[in-house]
Amino acid sequence: MMKIADLSYLENAPENKLLIGGASGTIGAEASAGGANSLALTDTDLTLKTKKNGGSKLKGTGFALAIGENPETNVYYSLEGFDKVKVKTFDKQGANYDLEIMRIKAIDKPNK
């Protein structure tokens, strides 16, 4: 057992502050296809900018493409704490391909 007797070198911790609000988001993409000449491609991009007034602005894009036998794609997102959300989804399927694109814009207004 370790015993520490002198902690005088530690400073006082700053007082706790209550944080009201806050925003977060995630975006993900999945793609799968089988066969000899198959292709599965995904790409995501998510940007969250905090403004000086305390608000936040989020922009995101998710892309999934599957070509081959039994192609499957899935683009998903999760947002918390935003006041306005706009989501656009484009989905196209064919005999040997599946394509899904999602664009997200979200705004978190500052608390007053």
N, C-alpha and C positions, 0 to 999 in steps of 0.2 A: 504494500500500500504506500502511495506517495503522499506526503504531507507538505503543503505549501504554507509557510507562515507569513511571508512578507509580500503583499500585493500593492505596496504603496506606489509602485511605478505605473500602475494602470490609471488611466484618466477616467473621469466620469463619462458615462455614455450620454449622448444627447437625448433630449426628451423625445418621447414618442409623438409622432404626428399622425393624425388620422388622414388617410388618403381616400378621397371620394372619387368614384369613377374609375376610369381606366378601360382600355380596350385591347383585345388580342384576337388573332386570327390565324388559321392554318389552311392550307390547300394541299391536296395530294392527288396523284394520278396513278392508275394501274392499267397495264395492258398485257394480254397474253394471246398467243396463237400457236398452233402446232403445225407440223408438216415439214417437209424438206426445204421449201423455199418460203420461210415465214419471217415476219418482221414484227417486233413489238417495240414501240418508242413512246416515251413519256417525257414531259417537261413541265416544270412549274416555276412561277415567278411571283413573289409576294413582296410588296413594299409598304411599309407603315411609316408615315411621317407625322411627327408631333409638331404642332404649331405653337407659337409663343403664347397664345392665349389659353393653352391647356387642352385644346381639342386635338383630334387625330384624323388622319385621312389614310385610307387603305386602298390599294389597287392590287389586283391579283389576276393571274391567268393560269389555267391548267389545261394541258393538252395530252391526249392519249390516242395512239393509233396502233391498231393490230391488223396485220395482213397474214392470211394463211387459213388453215383449217380451224374451225371453231373459234373465231376471233371474239375476244371480249375486252371491253374497256370500261373504266370507271373513273370519273373525276369527282372528288368530294371536297367539301369545305366545312369549316367550323368558325363561327364568329361569336364573340361575346363582348358586350358593352357598347355596341354601336347604336346610334340613334336612327340612322338612315342606311339602308342596305339595298343595293341593286345588283341582281345576278342575272346574267344572260347565258343560256346554254345552247350549244349547237350540237346535234347528234345525227349522224348519218351512218346507215348500215347497208351492206350489200351481201352478196353470196359468200365472198371471201375476205371482207374487210369490215372494220368497225372504227369509227372516228368520233371522238367527243372533245369539244372545246368549251371551256367555261371562263367567263370574265366576271370579276367581282369588283364593285366599287362600294365603299362604305365610309361613312362620316360619323365621328363621335364629337358631338358639340361640347364646348366647355361648360363645366358646372359653374353656376353663378349664385 
